[in-house]
């Protein structure tokens, strides 16, 4: 009964919110006023990146169905469904979630019968969703690693720990040297500080450094149209420089006066500069990064 009630509420609520959410997402895109159709990039023989509304989804064509990553919301999902139909007559049979954030995991009802796959931590949020924005269920979960055979290629899902969220899946196509990361970096810019509320920067740093070592051909970033791995590399370098600037200070205070750790992090956020990134977008939000990195070191979470 509870799932049935939740699904009814979810469909009703999300229908009302869909237009507003889509409009808000489109407005935040870099060329939002001009974005009127899905932009499709062919990354490999059976692999595509589809961008619309400030989101990019990986699409993998299989022998019996299609795998789709992060439909986001019903309006966007309906556009993706039409775009996928231009490539194949096969239905979407698998939907993979990169993490638990509600702006990524909506729209699954547009693909009835599709198997929803995510890291097991996603399920803890279904009872913390009073607006009914989640799917309400996941068909398949995994703990550390999962491989999906598509007939045409293999898709690996890997969980390294928390980053932007705690149900984070890195999607890797080893044969094609393609990976997908969500909400960990922007192109030549810092993520606005207000958007870091659910982020563990140590986790983001670990994941980006791992992906940077994979010699990728394409690095799909869910909030970018670009798949250039150089952008991921630049973000990993930023996280490393931030860590190298924050860690020695925190380590010394923790060794000499642990009770002063919080004050030390807050003071560092007011004084630390990384001038090599001064021309990046949102550089003025660097203090938020210092606080988040410092608190990940002294507090965890």
Short mmCIF file of the C-alpha atoms (twelve columns), coordinates in Angstrom:
data_MODEL
# 
_entry.id   MODEL 
# 
loop_
_atom_site.group_PDB 
_atom_site.id 
_atom_site.type_symbol 
_atom_site.label_atom_id 
_atom_site.label_alt_id 
_atom_site.label_comp_id 
_atom_site.label_asym_id 
_atom_site.label_seq_id 
_atom_site.Cartn_x 
_atom_site.Cartn_y 
_atom_site.Cartn_z 
_atom_site.pdbx_PDB_model_num 
ATOM 1   C CA . UNK A 1   0.000  0.000  0.000   1 
ATOM 2   C CA . UNK A 2   2.771  2.432  0.926   1 
ATOM 3   C CA . UNK A 3   4.573  2.050  -2.416  1 
ATOM 4   C CA . UNK A 4   1.306  2.378  -4.357  1 
ATOM 5   C CA . UNK A 5   0.394  5.552  -2.485  1 
ATOM 6   C CA . UNK A 6   3.891  6.955  -2.965  1 
ATOM 7   C CA . UNK A 7   3.883  6.242  -6.690  1 
ATOM 8   C CA . UNK A 8   0.522  7.981  -7.125  1 
ATOM 9   C CA . UNK A 9   1.706  10.989 -5.162  1 
ATOM 10  C CA . UNK A 10  4.993  11.044 -7.039  1 
ATOM 11  C CA . UNK A 11  3.327  11.087 -10.451 1 
ATOM 12  C CA . UNK A 12  0.904  13.817 -9.443  1 
ATOM 13  C CA . UNK A 13  3.565  16.012 -7.835  1 
ATOM 14  C CA . UNK A 14  6.199  15.566 -10.473 1 
ATOM 15  C CA . UNK A 15  3.767  16.378 -13.281 1 
ATOM 16  C CA . UNK A 16  3.076  19.734 -11.656 1 
ATOM 17  C CA . UNK A 17  6.753  20.401 -11.032 1 
ATOM 18  C CA . UNK A 18  8.135  19.089 -14.311 1 
ATOM 19  C CA . UNK A 19  7.741  22.258 -16.332 1 
ATOM 20  C CA . UNK A 20  9.187  24.399 -13.565 1 
ATOM 21  C CA . UNK A 21  12.108 22.085 -12.959 1 
ATOM 22  C CA . UNK A 22  12.873 21.802 -16.651 1 
ATOM 23  C CA . UNK A 23  12.704 25.554 -17.080 1 
ATOM 24  C CA . UNK A 24  14.946 26.140 -14.093 1 
ATOM 25  C CA . UNK A 25  17.475 23.623 -15.326 1 
ATOM 26  C CA . UNK A 26  17.488 25.074 -18.824 1 
ATOM 27  C CA . UNK A 27  17.923 28.595 -17.512 1 
ATOM 28  C CA . UNK A 28  21.073 27.554 -15.666 1 
ATOM 29  C CA . UNK A 29  22.678 26.068 -18.752 1 
ATOM 30  C CA . UNK A 30  25.398 28.138 -20.392 1 
ATOM 31  C CA . UNK A 31  23.440 28.578 -23.633 1 
ATOM 32  C CA . UNK A 32  19.983 28.030 -22.211 1 
ATOM 33  C CA . UNK A 33  18.083 30.450 -24.416 1 
ATOM 34  C CA . UNK A 34  19.233 28.628 -27.535 1 
ATOM 35  C CA . UNK A 35  18.666 25.083 -26.242 1 
ATOM 36  C CA . UNK A 36  15.528 23.788 -27.925 1 
ATOM 37  C CA . UNK A 37  16.473 20.202 -28.773 1 
ATOM 38  C CA . UNK A 38  18.525 17.313 -27.470 1 
ATOM 39  C CA . UNK A 39  22.159 17.488 -28.526 1 
ATOM 40  C CA . UNK A 40  23.483 14.023 -29.373 1 
ATOM 41  C CA . UNK A 41  27.174 13.152 -29.598 1 
ATOM 42  C CA . UNK A 42  28.338 9.770  -30.857 1 
ATOM 43  C CA . UNK A 43  31.181 8.638  -28.604 1 
ATOM 44  C CA . UNK A 44  31.657 5.137  -29.986 1 
ATOM 45  C CA . UNK A 45  29.840 2.650  -32.212 1 
ATOM 46  C CA . UNK A 46  27.067 1.957  -29.704 1 
ATOM 47  C CA . UNK A 47  27.603 4.763  -27.208 1 
ATOM 48  C CA . UNK A 48  26.128 8.278  -27.201 1 
ATOM 49  C CA . UNK A 49  25.987 11.325 -24.954 1 
ATOM 50  C CA . UNK A 50  22.659 13.171 -25.017 1 
ATOM 51  C CA . UNK A 51  22.481 16.685 -23.566 1 
ATOM 52  C CA . UNK A 52  19.475 18.793 -22.700 1 
ATOM 53  C CA . UNK A 53  18.443 21.052 -19.839 1 
ATOM 54  C CA . UNK A 54  21.867 21.332 -18.184 1 
ATOM 55  C CA . UNK A 55  22.190 17.540 -17.992 1 
ATOM 56  C CA . UNK A 56  24.059 15.009 -20.120 1 
ATOM 57  C CA . UNK A 57  23.037 11.345 -20.151 1 
ATOM 58  C CA . UNK A 58  25.024 8.384  -21.389 1 
ATOM 59  C CA . UNK A 59  23.098 6.134  -23.785 1 
ATOM 60  C CA . UNK A 60  24.332 2.639  -24.661 1 
ATOM 61  C CA . UNK A 61  22.663 0.645  -27.427 1 
ATOM 62  C CA . UNK A 62  22.582 -3.074 -26.742 1 
ATOM 63  C CA . UNK A 63  21.461 -6.091 -28.706 1 
ATOM 64  C CA . UNK A 64  18.155 -6.365 -26.829 1 
ATOM 65  C CA . UNK A 65  17.630 -2.923 -25.329 1 
ATOM 66  C CA . UNK A 66  19.062 0.454  -24.406 1 
ATOM 67  C CA . UNK A 67  20.800 1.573  -21.215 1 
ATOM 68  C CA . UNK A 68  20.145 5.173  -20.144 1 
ATOM 69  C CA . UNK A 69  21.870 7.144  -17.380 1 
ATOM 70  C CA . UNK A 70  20.055 9.814  -15.313 1 
ATOM 71  C CA . UNK A 71  16.837 10.745 -17.159 1 
ATOM 72  C CA . UNK A 72  16.493 13.630 -14.625 1 
ATOM 73  C CA . UNK A 73  12.782 14.527 -14.967 1 
ATOM 74  C CA . UNK A 74  9.730  13.468 -17.022 1 
ATOM 75  C CA . UNK A 75  9.918  16.303 -19.548 1 
ATOM 76  C CA . UNK A 76  13.576 15.681 -20.301 1 
ATOM 77  C CA . UNK A 77  13.029 11.913 -20.267 1 
ATOM 78  C CA . UNK A 78  10.320 12.220 -22.929 1 
ATOM 79  C CA . UNK A 79  12.719 14.145 -25.168 1 
ATOM 80  C CA . UNK A 80  15.415 11.521 -24.646 1 
ATOM 81  C CA . UNK A 81  12.941 8.762  -25.502 1 
ATOM 82  C CA . UNK A 82  12.172 10.449 -28.821 1 
ATOM 83  C CA . UNK A 83  15.853 11.011 -29.560 1 
ATOM 84  C CA . UNK A 84  16.746 7.404  -28.750 1 
ATOM 85  C CA . UNK A 85  13.968 6.273  -31.119 1 
ATOM 86  C CA . UNK A 86  15.866 8.026  -33.908 1 
ATOM 87  C CA . UNK A 87  18.800 5.673  -33.279 1 
ATOM 88  C CA . UNK A 88  17.085 2.342  -32.635 1 
ATOM 89  C CA . UNK A 89  13.719 0.607  -32.437 1 
ATOM 90  C CA . UNK A 90  14.775 -1.064 -29.185 1 
ATOM 91  C CA . UNK A 91  13.233 0.164  -25.917 1 
ATOM 92  C CA . UNK A 92  15.082 1.523  -22.913 1 
ATOM 93  C CA . UNK A 93  15.428 -1.557 -20.731 1 
ATOM 94  C CA . UNK A 94  17.901 -0.324 -18.096 1 
ATOM 95  C CA . UNK A 95  18.138 3.005  -16.281 1 
ATOM 96  C CA . UNK A 96  21.264 3.642  -14.213 1 
ATOM 97  C CA . UNK A 97  21.380 6.334  -11.529 1 
ATOM 98  C CA . UNK A 98  24.686 8.102  -10.904 1 
ATOM 99  C CA . UNK A 99  23.653 9.056  -7.352  1 
ATOM 100 C CA . UNK A 100 20.650 9.795  -5.181  1 
ATOM 101 C CA . UNK A 101 19.995 13.480 -5.859  1 
ATOM 102 C CA . UNK A 102 16.415 14.025 -6.912  1 
ATOM 103 C CA . UNK A 103 17.211 16.244 -9.901  1 
ATOM 104 C CA . UNK A 104 18.940 13.257 -11.542 1 
ATOM 105 C CA . UNK A 105 16.646 10.343 -10.747 1 
ATOM 106 C CA . UNK A 106 13.234 11.526 -11.919 1 
ATOM 107 C CA . UNK A 107 11.527 10.589 -15.158 1 
ATOM 108 C CA . UNK A 108 11.769 6.815  -14.872 1 
ATOM 109 C CA . UNK A 109 8.013  6.459  -15.405 1 
ATOM 110 C CA . UNK A 110 8.520  7.557  -19.017 1 
ATOM 111 C CA . UNK A 111 10.155 4.145  -19.588 1 
ATOM 112 C CA . UNK A 112 7.697  1.585  -18.180 1 
ATOM 113 C CA . UNK A 113 9.253  -1.814 -17.726 1 
ATOM 114 C CA . UNK A 114 12.808 -0.499 -17.605 1 
ATOM 115 C CA . UNK A 115 14.976 -1.969 -14.861 1 
ATOM 116 C CA . UNK A 116 16.214 0.734  -12.472 1 
ATOM 117 C CA . UNK A 117 19.757 0.183  -11.213 1 
ATOM 118 C CA . UNK A 118 21.612 2.130  -8.526  1 
ATOM 119 C CA . UNK A 119 23.979 1.817  -5.602  1 
ATOM 120 C CA . UNK A 120 22.287 0.302  -2.567  1 
ATOM 121 C CA . UNK A 121 22.566 3.500  -0.499  1 
ATOM 122 C CA . UNK A 122 19.932 5.151  -2.688  1 
ATOM 123 C CA . UNK A 123 17.144 3.246  -0.956  1 
ATOM 124 C CA . UNK A 124 17.607 5.092  2.339   1 
ATOM 125 C CA . UNK A 125 16.270 8.271  0.709   1 
ATOM 126 C CA . UNK A 126 12.928 6.918  -0.460  1 
ATOM 127 C CA . UNK A 127 11.373 7.539  2.957   1 
ATOM 128 C CA . UNK A 128 12.895 11.042 3.044   1 
ATOM 129 C CA . UNK A 129 11.045 12.321 0.000   1 
ATOM 130 C CA . UNK A 130 7.873  14.167 1.039   1 
ATOM 131 C CA . UNK A 131 7.510  15.724 -2.429  1 
ATOM 132 C CA . UNK A 132 7.486  12.318 -4.101  1 
ATOM 133 C CA . UNK A 133 10.362 13.052 -6.486  1 
ATOM 134 C CA . UNK A 134 12.099 9.667  -6.311  1 
ATOM 135 C CA . UNK A 135 11.110 6.548  -8.272  1 
ATOM 136 C CA . UNK A 136 10.020 4.969  -4.985  1 
ATOM 137 C CA . UNK A 137 11.858 1.757  -5.797  1 
ATOM 138 C CA . UNK A 138 14.983 0.384  -7.413  1 
ATOM 139 C CA . UNK A 139 14.981 -2.998 -9.118  1 
ATOM 140 C CA . UNK A 140 18.685 -3.826 -8.809  1 
ATOM 141 C CA . UNK A 141 21.256 -2.530 -6.334  1 
ATOM 142 C CA . UNK A 142 24.914 -3.320 -5.780  1 
ATOM 143 C CA . UNK A 143 27.478 -2.781 -3.024  1 
ATOM 144 C CA . UNK A 144 30.920 -2.203 -4.556  1 
ATOM 145 C CA . UNK A 145 30.896 -3.196 -8.211  1 
ATOM 146 C CA . UNK A 146 28.486 -4.440 -10.874 1 
ATOM 147 C CA . UNK A 147 28.922 -5.308 -14.547 1 
ATOM 148 C CA . UNK A 148 26.138 -5.088 -17.122 1 
ATOM 149 C CA . UNK A 149 26.461 -6.978 -20.388 1 
ATOM 150 C CA . UNK A 150 24.706 -5.159 -23.208 1 
ATOM 151 C CA . UNK A 151 25.642 -7.617 -25.956 1 
ATOM 152 C CA . UNK A 152 27.462 -4.825 -27.770 1 
ATOM 153 C CA . UNK A 153 29.723 -3.839 -24.871 1 
ATOM 154 C CA . UNK A 154 30.179 -4.063 -21.103 1 
ATOM 155 C CA . UNK A 155 29.168 -1.343 -18.633 1 
ATOM 156 C CA . UNK A 156 30.779 -1.358 -15.183 1 
ATOM 157 C CA . UNK A 157 29.287 0.410  -12.166 1 
ATOM 158 C CA . UNK A 158 31.734 1.206  -9.373  1 
ATOM 159 C CA . UNK A 159 31.191 2.664  -5.914  1 
ATOM 160 C CA . UNK A 160 34.283 4.252  -4.356  1 
ATOM 161 C CA . UNK A 161 32.483 5.902  -1.436  1 
ATOM 162 C CA . UNK A 162 30.804 9.265  -0.849  1 
ATOM 163 C CA . UNK A 163 31.423 12.241 -3.117  1 
ATOM 164 C CA . UNK A 164 28.457 14.400 -4.109  1 
ATOM 165 C CA . UNK A 165 26.087 12.157 -2.209  1 
ATOM 166 C CA . UNK A 166 26.524 8.700  -0.701  1 
ATOM 167 C CA . UNK A 167 24.986 6.485  -3.411  1 
ATOM 168 C CA . UNK A 168 27.582 7.469  -5.994  1 
ATOM 169 C CA . UNK A 169 28.116 5.264  -9.043  1 
ATOM 170 C CA . UNK A 170 30.959 5.817  -11.471 1 
ATOM 171 C CA . UNK A 171 29.970 4.370  -14.844 1 
ATOM 172 C CA . UNK A 172 32.865 2.920  -16.832 1 
ATOM 173 C CA . UNK A 173 33.021 1.399  -20.296 1 
ATOM 174 C CA . UNK A 174 36.549 -0.048 -20.244 1 
ATOM 175 C CA . UNK A 175 36.562 -1.195 -23.867 1 
ATOM 176 C CA . UNK A 176 35.633 2.260  -25.147 1 
ATOM 177 C CA . UNK A 177 37.574 4.105  -22.393 1 
ATOM 178 C CA . UNK A 178 34.517 6.144  -21.447 1 
ATOM 179 C CA . UNK A 179 33.497 7.117  -17.916 1 
ATOM 180 C CA . UNK A 180 30.643 9.092  -16.380 1 
ATOM 181 C CA . UNK A 181 30.950 11.213 -13.230 1 
ATOM 182 C CA . UNK A 182 28.165 13.282 -11.690 1 
ATOM 183 C CA . UNK A 183 28.239 16.596 -9.852  1 
ATOM 184 C CA . UNK A 184 31.960 16.572 -9.049  1 
ATOM 185 C CA . UNK A 185 33.215 19.371 -11.286 1 
ATOM 186 C CA . UNK A 186 32.330 22.039 -13.821 1 
ATOM 187 C CA . UNK A 187 34.261 23.013 -16.934 1 
ATOM 188 C CA . UNK A 188 36.929 25.514 -15.931 1 
ATOM 189 C CA . UNK A 189 34.880 26.645 -12.954 1 
ATOM 190 C CA . UNK A 190 34.192 25.918 -9.331  1 
ATOM 191 C CA . UNK A 191 30.788 24.568 -8.476  1 
ATOM 192 C CA . UNK A 192 28.855 27.349 -6.689  1 
ATOM 193 C CA . UNK A 193 29.391 27.101 -2.965  1 
ATOM 194 C CA . UNK A 194 25.678 26.684 -2.228  1 
ATOM 195 C CA . UNK A 195 25.712 23.448 -4.231  1 
ATOM 196 C CA . UNK A 196 28.359 21.793 -2.024  1 
ATOM 197 C CA . UNK A 197 26.028 21.065 0.873   1 
ATOM 198 C CA . UNK A 198 25.997 17.311 0.220   1 
ATOM 199 C CA . UNK A 199 29.581 16.983 -1.013  1 
ATOM 200 C CA . UNK A 200 32.556 15.192 0.532   1 
ATOM 201 C CA . UNK A 201 35.529 16.782 -1.232  1 
ATOM 202 C CA . UNK A 202 37.898 14.022 -0.151  1 
ATOM 203 C CA . UNK A 203 35.653 11.568 -1.967  1 
ATOM 204 C CA . UNK A 204 35.385 13.741 -5.069  1 
ATOM 205 C CA . UNK A 205 39.173 14.116 -5.099  1 
ATOM 206 C CA . UNK A 206 39.684 10.367 -4.809  1 
ATOM 207 C CA . UNK A 207 37.278 9.581  -7.627  1 
ATOM 208 C CA . UNK A 208 38.568 12.231 -10.028 1 
ATOM 209 C CA . UNK A 209 42.158 11.138 -9.446  1 
ATOM 210 C CA . UNK A 210 41.152 7.543  -10.126 1 
ATOM 211 C CA . UNK A 211 39.367 8.449  -13.354 1 
ATOM 212 C CA . UNK A 212 42.242 10.677 -14.411 1 
ATOM 213 C CA . UNK A 213 44.476 7.610  -14.296 1 
ATOM 214 C CA . UNK A 214 42.299 5.639  -16.708 1 
ATOM 215 C CA . UNK A 215 43.549 7.377  -19.892 1 
ATOM 216 C CA . UNK A 216 39.970 8.053  -20.968 1 
ATOM 217 C CA . UNK A 217 38.851 8.912  -24.474 1 
ATOM 218 C CA . UNK A 218 35.679 10.536 -23.133 1 
ATOM 219 C CA . UNK A 219 34.842 11.838 -19.655 1 
ATOM 220 C CA . UNK A 220 31.100 12.422 -19.528 1 
ATOM 221 C CA . UNK A 221 30.216 15.060 -16.941 1 
ATOM 222 C CA . UNK A 222 26.495 15.074 -16.192 1 
ATOM 223 C CA . UNK A 223 26.371 18.892 -16.139 1 
ATOM 224 C CA . UNK A 224 28.446 19.575 -19.252 1 
ATOM 225 C CA . UNK A 225 28.087 19.076 -22.984 1 
ATOM 226 C CA . UNK A 226 31.839 18.463 -23.274 1 
ATOM 227 C CA . UNK A 227 33.367 15.005 -22.875 1 
ATOM 228 C CA . UNK A 228 36.983 16.233 -22.985 1 
ATOM 229 C CA . UNK A 229 39.047 14.321 -20.373 1 
ATOM 230 C CA . UNK A 230 41.313 17.360 -20.021 1 
ATOM 231 C CA . UNK A 231 38.511 19.092 -18.113 1 
ATOM 232 C CA . UNK A 232 38.357 16.211 -15.643 1 
ATOM 233 C CA . UNK A 233 42.148 16.329 -15.294 1 
ATOM 234 C CA . UNK A 234 42.027 20.051 -14.533 1 
ATOM 235 C CA . UNK A 235 39.378 19.470 -11.871 1 
ATOM 236 C CA . UNK A 236 41.446 16.691 -10.285 1 
ATOM 237 C CA . UNK A 237 44.448 19.024 -10.207 1 
ATOM 238 C CA . UNK A 238 42.368 21.704 -8.494  1 
ATOM 239 C CA . UNK A 239 41.242 19.264 -5.803  1 
ATOM 240 C CA . UNK A 240 44.840 18.167 -5.276  1 
ATOM 241 C CA . UNK A 241 46.054 21.755 -4.970  1 
ATOM 242 C CA . UNK A 242 43.249 22.532 -2.535  1 
ATOM 243 C CA . UNK A 243 44.075 19.472 -0.446  1 
ATOM 244 C CA . UNK A 244 47.786 20.300 -0.437  1 
ATOM 245 C CA . UNK A 245 46.987 23.800 0.823   1 
ATOM 246 C CA . UNK A 246 44.511 22.758 3.520   1 
ATOM 247 C CA . UNK A 247 45.892 19.488 4.881   1 
ATOM 248 C CA . UNK A 248 49.200 20.724 6.387   1 
ATOM 249 C CA . UNK A 249 47.414 23.442 8.358   1 
ATOM 250 C CA . UNK A 250 44.743 21.081 9.644   1 
ATOM 251 C CA . UNK A 251 47.287 18.380 10.432  1 
ATOM 252 C CA . UNK A 252 49.405 20.754 12.520  1 
ATOM 253 C CA . UNK A 253 46.457 22.107 14.496  1 
ATOM 254 C CA . UNK A 254 45.080 18.618 15.045  1 
ATOM 255 C CA . UNK A 255 48.454 17.546 16.410  1 
ATOM 256 C CA . UNK A 256 49.053 20.561 18.646  1 
ATOM 257 C CA . UNK A 257 45.561 21.664 19.691  1 
ATOM 258 C CA . UNK A 258 42.675 19.535 18.363  1 
ATOM 259 C CA . UNK A 259 40.140 21.773 20.088  1 
ATOM 260 C CA . UNK A 260 41.190 24.561 17.735  1 
ATOM 261 C CA . UNK A 261 40.563 22.624 14.528  1 
ATOM 262 C CA . UNK A 262 37.214 24.198 13.643  1 
ATOM 263 C CA . UNK A 263 38.468 27.724 14.213  1 
ATOM 264 C CA . UNK A 264 41.595 26.973 12.178  1 
ATOM 265 C CA . UNK A 265 39.523 25.808 9.200   1 
ATOM 266 C CA . UNK A 266 37.271 28.862 9.368   1 
ATOM 267 C CA . UNK A 267 40.260 31.197 9.580   1 
ATOM 268 C CA . UNK A 268 41.948 29.446 6.659   1 
ATOM 269 C CA . UNK A 269 38.805 29.911 4.580   1 
ATOM 270 C CA . UNK A 270 39.193 33.670 5.049   1 
ATOM 271 C CA . UNK A 271 42.853 33.810 4.055   1 
ATOM 272 C CA . UNK A 272 43.678 31.019 1.596   1 
ATOM 273 C CA . UNK A 273 44.110 31.928 -2.058  1 
ATOM 274 C CA . UNK A 274 44.839 29.703 -5.056  1 
ATOM 275 C CA . UNK A 275 45.779 32.367 -7.613  1 
ATOM 276 C CA . UNK A 276 46.312 29.873 -10.424 1 
ATOM 277 C CA . UNK A 277 42.527 29.377 -10.442 1 
ATOM 278 C CA . UNK A 278 41.577 33.040 -10.119 1 
ATOM 279 C CA . UNK A 279 40.224 33.114 -13.680 1 
ATOM 280 C CA . UNK A 280 37.923 30.133 -13.096 1 
ATOM 281 C CA . UNK A 281 34.218 30.745 -12.792 1 
ATOM 282 C CA . UNK A 282 32.909 31.066 -9.233  1 
ATOM 283 C CA . UNK A 283 36.431 31.514 -7.845  1 
ATOM 284 C CA . UNK A 284 34.892 33.806 -5.239  1 
ATOM 285 C CA . UNK A 285 33.383 30.659 -3.698  1 
ATOM 286 C CA . UNK A 286 36.818 29.211 -2.881  1 
ATOM 287 C CA . UNK A 287 36.203 29.793 0.872   1 
ATOM 288 C CA . UNK A 288 33.325 27.302 0.703   1 
ATOM 289 C CA . UNK A 289 35.712 24.720 -0.732  1 
ATOM 290 C CA . UNK A 290 38.226 25.366 2.031   1 
ATOM 291 C CA . UNK A 291 35.544 24.826 4.664   1 
ATOM 292 C CA . UNK A 292 34.243 21.661 2.993   1 
ATOM 293 C CA . UNK A 293 37.728 20.177 2.560   1 
ATOM 294 C CA . UNK A 294 38.722 21.143 6.090   1 
ATOM 295 C CA . UNK A 295 35.602 19.671 7.639   1 
ATOM 296 C CA . UNK A 296 35.968 16.473 5.613   1 
ATOM 297 C CA . UNK A 297 39.405 16.153 7.233   1 
ATOM 298 C CA . UNK A 298 38.462 16.950 10.836  1 
ATOM 299 C CA . UNK A 299 34.858 15.782 10.950  1 
ATOM 300 C CA . UNK A 300 34.170 13.315 8.132   1 
ATOM 301 C CA . UNK A 301 30.752 12.978 6.575   1 
# 
